[in-house]
Amino acid sequence: GSVELADALSTSDGSVEVTAEADIVVAATGSVAGANGVSLTATTGDLTQASGSLIDGGTGDVTLSAGTDAKLGRVTTAGAVSVSALAGAVELADA
């Protein structure tokens, strides 16, 4: 199935990992924050981050993977950022 993150998903002392068989959508009202990193994987679908939302990896790495297209907005971290779109393109909407 698909996952839509319309609210804040965060941890103050660990990492956040979300995997969906199809799409992942971080809505404009949503955010994902992990003190030690964030990993979002849309196995066969799109990874879409709406304008106005935030993905924050804290001091860890941010790994974003889409089976097709990755459409990203604001991503921040003190660690490394890795983005892959296996059968599509990476688009930076809020860059």
PEURZI-V68296 format. One line per field, one symbol per residue. ss: DSSP state (H for helix, E for strand, C for the rest). phi: phi as a letter, one per 30 degrees, with the letter a starting at -180 (. if undefined). psi: psi as a letter, one per 20 degrees, with the letter a starting at -180 (. if undefined). A space follows every 50 residues. Layout:
BEGIN
ss: ???
phi: ???
psi: ???
END
This chain:
BEGIN
ss: CCEEECCEEEECCCCEEEEECCCEEECCCCEEEECCEEEEEECCCCEEEC CCCEEECCCCEEEEEECCCEEECEEECCCCEEEEECCCCEEECCC
phi: .cbcccbdbabcbaccbbbbdccbbcdedcabbbeckbbbbcecbdcbcd ejdbcbciccdccbbbdbccccccbbadcdcbbbbdbabcbcdcd
psi: aqppniaporpikbrppppqhdqpporhirqppphkrpppongjbqopoq pirpoojciaqpoppqhdqooqdppqqibqpppqnhkbrppohj.
END
